[in-house]
Every structure is written in C-alpha cells, then in structure tokens.
Amino acid sequence: MERRIVWVHGIGNAQPGYSQPWQANIGAHLGLESSSYVEVVWEPVMDRHQIVATLGEEGDSPFALSPQEQVAEEQVRLELAMILQARDSALREAESAIAEPSGEPRVLGDGASGVPVEWSEVYEPESGVLGPSSWLRWTDEYIGDFTRYLVSPSIRTAVKAELKQALIPLAPGGAPISIVSHSWGTVVAYESLLDLEVELPTLRVADFFTLGSPLWMVGWLLQDRSGRKPRQAARWVNIAAKGDRIGSWLRPGFRVDKDYLVPAVGQDAHNSYFVEGNMLVQRDLIAGTILS
C-alpha cells in the first residue's frame, strides 16, 4: 500500500515547489515514488495583496479584519513579539553561559565588576534583529501574518481548508499518511486535524511531525486549548533544534508521543531541519519513524 507524505510549510513567501528540498533530503531515505508526496501551499491565503486583487477593495473582502479583530491582532502581535524577543535574549545568554570557561554563571555586564547592561545596548537597532533568524527582521511577514490567522475566523478557516482539501482525497484509500509540518504550519496542521476528527472521521494519520513548532507559544490562542493529541494521529513526534527561537519542546502542555531536542545544522536553527546532511532529523527521526 503506497504511503503518502504531506508537507505543510510555515510562514514566509512559500510558493509551489517549496518542498523540493524536503523531498530530496528526507525522501532519499524513504525510497518512495514522487507521486507519494503531497505539497500543501496555504501562503496565498495570507497574501493580502492577492486577496484584494482577487476580491476587490479590502472592505469587500471576507478576509478584511473587523475593527475588533484589528485591535486583537495588534495586541497579539505585540505579545508574541515580546515573547520571541525574550526567548531570543534568554537563549543567547544561556549559550554564552555554557561557553564560559570558568564554569561560573555568566554575569550580564563587563564580566569583572558585574556592571549591569541596559537591554538596548545589546539589541541591534540598526537592523532590528535580535538573532540570526529572518522572522525578527520582517515582523509583519513572519509574526503579523499569523496573528491575523489567530484573530480572524475567516482567515483561519481558509488557511486550514488548504490542508483539509489535500487530506480529504487520501482518506478513502487507506494508505499510511505522514504529515511533516514546519514552524507556523504546525499550528495549521494541528488545528486542521482536530477539525477533521468530526469532519472526516475516516481519516487515519500514521505519523504527525511538528518541526520548529510555536504551539508552546500560542496554545492560549487555539480553538482547542487542551493540548490533546488529534485522535486520528497514531504517533505525534515533535522535533526542536537547539537555538531555535520559534520551536521548542511541547510537553507538558501538549500530548506528544515523542519530544526531541536535536543539534542545529547550519547557521539558522529554525530552518536546520531540512538542511542537506541533517541525518539525525531526516534519516533517523523522520524517515526512521515513518518506516518503522
């Protein structure tokens, strides 16, 4: 029975074909035909310019935020940005402390007198960047887009529909299905699977992978805040790379079966899961789990 591997991207300018490196690097260990892979592209739903061009003026668009949603979006965006900035600062301090040769806790300051350093002195105002990942360079694209998903039922429904439309034809065949989701796409995949418990009860998912997932950060904004595993998923495997400012362990808030912390490969931990040569993630954890 032929397997199906469903790719779900995160925030960014994802276009059809984005999963080709995923398929090349992970698929090399699976030995499946190209027809086994299903690529979900939900980014166009978040493309405001495309929505306006297709449906007319923004005020006529079903995706336009109401005044109440605009207020909520601004608040959520600020809160998520602060969480990410705090996490980035904490991780950088932890990384520096680990590297301290004396073994003593590193004091934020000049190291000798313990003089405190004001936060703006370590922040990089010329670039607006706290870390290496691009999500802090373009807040509206990498955080703002998804806050609109979180506060707008119409956007949320439309985004989830892209994944659901890919899964619905797979349910009757009975082939093993594995969903590999990344970044904000893990939220889309998680909420879609919870919906499909009722909408498509015949669906069975052998493996649900969440890579670099921000579910830990937005659990309080989900429609179902229980953290339970989707009933149709036999295995839920979460993988977070060391230094990933967005992804993290999901226990104990979410009922994952396996919750792995792995070394990062390359300069950007958040995108390291798909870097060529990341055998631990691609061969051992993803392909190894699928084929087990």
N, C-alpha and C positions, 0 to 999 in steps of 0.2 A: 504494500500500500504506500503510495508516494507521499512523502512528507510535504508540508507547506511551512515556509519560513516567512513571517510577516514582519517587515521593517517599519518602524514608526520613528520619525525624526523629531528633533527638538526645535526650539525657537531659532530663527535665523532665516536667511533667504534660501530655503530649501526649494529646489526645482526637481522635476522628474529626472531620474538618473542619479540622485544624490547617494543612493545606496550601492552604487557600483563598487566603491572601495570596501564597503561592508561585505558585499557578496564575494569579492575577490579574496579578502583576508580571512573571513570566517568560513565562507563556502569551500575554501581549499581543503578544510578538514572534514567536510561533510560528504563530499562526493555526490552531490545532487545535480540533477538537470536544471538548466536555467528556468524552466517552467515551474520549478518548485518554489521560486521566490516571488513574493508579493510585496510591492512597494506602496506604502501609504503616503500621500502628499497632502497635508492639510494646511500648509502655509498660505495658499492663495485665499483662504477664508479670512486670514488675518491681514491681508493686504488691503489697506483702507483705500488706496488709490484705485485698485481694481474693482472694489465693491462700488465705489462712487461712479466709476466709468460705466459699469455694467447696469446699475440700478437707478442711475440718475443722481440728483442732488443728495447730499448726505442726509438731509432732513427726511427724505423719502425712503431712505434705506432701512430695512428691518434691523440692520446691524448698528445703526446710529445709537449711541448711548443716550438714555434719558437724563434729565438734569440730576435725578437722584443717583443714577449709575455713574455719572461723571464725578460726583462728589465721592462716592465709594471708591471709584477707580483711583482717584488721586491719593486717597488715604492708604489704600492697599499698596499702591506703588511705592509710596514713601516708606511704609513699614517694611516691605520686602527689601528695598534698597538698603535700609539701615541694618536689617538682619544680615544681608550679604556682606556689607562693609564691616560689620562687627566680626563676622566669621572670618573674613579675609585677614583682618588685623590679628585675630587670635591665632590663626594658623601660622601666620608669618612669625609671630612671637614664639610659638611652640617650636617651629622649625629652627629658629635662632637658638632657643634654649637647648635643643637637642645637640646642636653643633658646639655648644660652649665647652671648651676643653677641660675646664676645671671641674666640671660636673656639678657646679653650683647653679642654682636658678639664676637666669639672666635678669638683671635689673634694667628696666627701661630707662635709659639715660646714658651717661658717658661711661658707665661701667666701673668707674673708680669711686666717684663720690655719690653715685646713685641719684644724681640730679634728674628730676622728672623732665620729660619731654612732652611738649604740647602736641596734641594729635595732628594739627595742621603742619607740623614740622616734618612728619614722616609721610603725610599724604602728598601725592604728586599732583599739584594743582595745574601744572602746565598741560597735563594730558587727561586729568580727571580719572586716573587709573590707580586702583589700589593693588592690583595683582596682574598677572600675565593674561588672564582670560578676556576675550573681547566683550563679554557681556557687561563689563563695567565701563567700557568705552562708549557703548551706544545703549544707554539705559532705556530709551523709548522703544528700541527694537527688541532688546533681549529681556526687559522686565515689563515695559509698558504694554507691549502686545499681549503678554499673558495675563496681566491684570485685567485687561478688557475681557478676556475669556472668563476670568474668575467672577466678575461682577455682572456680566451680561448673559442672561439665559439664552438669547437668540444666537449669540456668537458661540456659546458653549455647545449648544445643540448642533449647530452647523459644523463645528470642528469635529465633534465626536462622530457625526454622520459619515465623515470621510473614512474613518476606520471601520465603522459598522458595515458600510457598503462593501468593504473588502472582505470582511469576515462572513457575511451572510451567505455568499455562494459556496463557502468552504464547509459549512455545517453539515449539509446532507451527505457529503462524500465519505465521511468517517476517517479521512486521512489525518494522521497526527499533525497538530498545528503548534508551532512555536512562535511566540511573539517576542521580538527583540526591540525594545524601546529605549530611547535615549533622552536624557535631560527633561525638558518640559513635556516631551512626548510621553514620558512615563505617567504623567498625570492624565493626559488624554486617554491613554490605554487603560489605566486603572479605572477611571470613571466609566469608560465605554463598556468594559467587561461587567461592571456592576449593573449597568443598564440592561445588558444583554441577558442577564440571569432571567429577567422577565420577558424581554422582547424576543429572545432567541434561546429558549431553554435547551434545545437540542445541541447547541454548540459545546464542543469539548476542546479545551486547550491543554496540551500536554505540558508545555513549559511557558512561563511568563517571566521574561527577563527585564529587569529595570536597571539601567546603567546610568550612573551620574544623576540619580533621581532627587528632585527637590520636594518629594512628597513630605519629608520630615518638616519642611518649612511652611507648607500650605495646607496641612491637614485640617486646620481650623476653618478653611475656606471651601472645603469639599462639600458636595451634596450629601455624601455619607461619610461621617466623621468617625466611624467605629474602628477603622484601620483593619477590618477583616479581609481575609483573602477571598477573591472572587470565587464563587462556588464551582465554576466550570474549569478553573485552573488546577491541574493536578499538582504542579510544582511552581512555586514563586521563588525565583533566585534574584537577589539584589546584589549588585556589584558597585563598590565605590573605590575610586583610586585615591591614594594618599595625596593630599594637597588639592583635591577637587573642591572648589569653593561652593559649588552648587550641589553636588552629590554627597551622600552620606549614608551611614548605616540607617536602617529604617526601624529596627527593633528599639524599644519595645512597643512603639506606637502602632506599628503595622505587623500583621501576622505573616511575615515572610517565612519560607521554609529554610532558606539559606541566606546568610547576610555576610558577604565577603568584603574585606578591605584588602586591596591589592596595590602593589607598587605602580606608580605612574610611568608611562613610557613617553619620552619626548618632553617638550617644554610646556605643553598645555595639558594639565592633568585631566581637565574636563572632557577633552576630545581624545584622550590617550587610548580609550577602549578599542578604537578602530585603526590605530596606527599599525602599519605593517611591521610584523615581528613581535607583536604583543601576544606571545604564545600562551601565557598564563590565562588571559581572558578569552582569547579567540579559540584556541585549541582545547585547553584543559577545562575551562569553566563553561563556555557556551557550547561548543561542539561536543565536548565530552558529556555534558548533561543531556543534550538532545539525543545522542546516540546510545545512551546508557539504558 
